[in-house]
Amino acid sequence: MNSLKSALRPRRLSRRRGHLLAGPSCRPLHTTPTRQDEPSTTHFGFKTVGTTDKEPMVQSVFSNVASKYDVMNDAMSLYTHRLWKDDFVSSLDPGRKGPLNCLDVAGGTGDIALRILDHAREKYADRETKVTMVDLNPEMLQEGRKRFKITMYHNTPQIDFHVANAQTLPEDIFPSNSADLYTIAFGIRNCTSIPEVLQSAYRVLKPGGVFACLEFSMPTNPLFRRVYDEYSFSIIPLLGTILASDRESYQYLVESIRKFPSQPEFAQMIRDAGFTTGEDKDGDGGAWRGLFGGIASIHSGVKVQ
């Protein structure tokens, strides 16, 4: 997949059973589980916790790391996260088809939202595309506000901020069929219910709207994976101790990557939410594209109807 645009072209989409939904008539697009169907436990890193306990625990992690979040990202990834985010936004090519109404969920410190607005302005002279940044954590969102205060977008209609839960975006603020683009970068693995996040994304997107997710995954090469594991569990928590005085939070973040579904599993979850994706493979025409040997992946889907 040279870009997300090529992955989303209809001629590249698989219509084999198990790869794409045939449409709304096949089954309900949104299924809200009854209370008796809801699991009572989930994971918080490698720990098993109650489903109602995870959200405040994740809140605590990001409250602790908010002020050092960008510095730590640079240190942990040796600045490669910036290249991944550049690639992510460039592949979406915002502004190519005119101004967009974008929702950047788990938007945190604003690096995806700022890239979207800059790309649309610099490449297409677009000053009408709007990004609404959403984050569950007020401290993370405050870091995003501070970043935007020194940009040309501050106090303009192009950027807005809301504290909200990605699983239950309120209808009065985020109406159904209202967004052209929904992005979530390095955030969905921290949510208690990934299916509920995907269902919420499907609801707010317009027909033809794009869901795009940048998330950590696992390298496919066994030798590289071993090296990556050693670095992740030995170096990253140590960096958390040195740079942020917080080993525990970064230990959780490393563990959360290992608990996230594999690329094929996550692609199927996106389809189960109602989205059309590329074929069940990595690369051109696929449902995802691996970055840097599979350390991170770009996933995408389209709300066809």
C-alpha positions, 0 to 999 in steps of 0.5 A: 500500500503506497498510501492510505488512498490506494488502500481505500480504492474500491478496486482494491477491496476484497469482497470475500466472506470474512474480509468485507461486510456486504452492507448494512442489510447483512447484520446490524452495524452497531451492537450494544452488548447487554450487561450480562454479556459484558466481560467483568475483567480486562487487561491493564498491561499484563495485569488482569483488572475489573473493566470499571477499574481500567479507565481510572488507571489509564487516566492516572498513567497519562496524568503522570506522563502528560508534561513529559509525553513528547520528550519521552516519545522522542527518547523511546523511539529515537525520534522515529515516531515523528516520521511515522506520524508524518507518514500517517498524515501524508497518506491521508492527504487532507485537503486534497478533496477540499476542506474536511471536518476531522476528529482526532481522538486520543489527540493528546498533545496535538501532534496529529491535529497540527500535522493535518492542518499544516498539510492541508494548508501547505499543500492545498492552501486550505484554511477551512479544514477543521480538527476537533481534538478529543481526549479522555485526559484533561492534562494531556489535552491541556498540553495540546492547547499549549502547543496550539497557542503558539500556532496560527490556528490558535483562536480560530475555528480550525481547532477545537478541544473536548474532553470525552471518552472515545467509547461513548462520544456524546451525540449532542457534541459529536452528531452521527454522520458528521465527520469526514475523517476520524484519526486515532494515533497510539491511543486505541490500545489504552481503551477498555473496549476497542469494539466500542471505540470502533462503533463510536467512530463508525457512528460519527463518520459520514458515509464515505468517511475514513477511519485511520489508526496509527498504533504499535504492533509487533515486528514480524521478523523473529530476530528483530522481535527479540531485539525489540522486546529486549529494548522495550522491557529493559530500556524504555522503563529505565528512560521513564525513570530517568526522564520522567521519574516514572518507571511504572507508567512506562512499564504499563505502556510497553506491556499494553503494546504486547496485549494489543491485537495482531494486525489481522485481528485488529483489521477484523475488528474494524470490519466487524464495526461496519467498515470496509477495509483492504484485503487481509494483508500488509502493504499495497491494497491491504487493510494495514501497512507496517512501519519500521519492520512492523513496530507500528502499523497504519490501519484504515477503513471506510464507512461505505453506507 
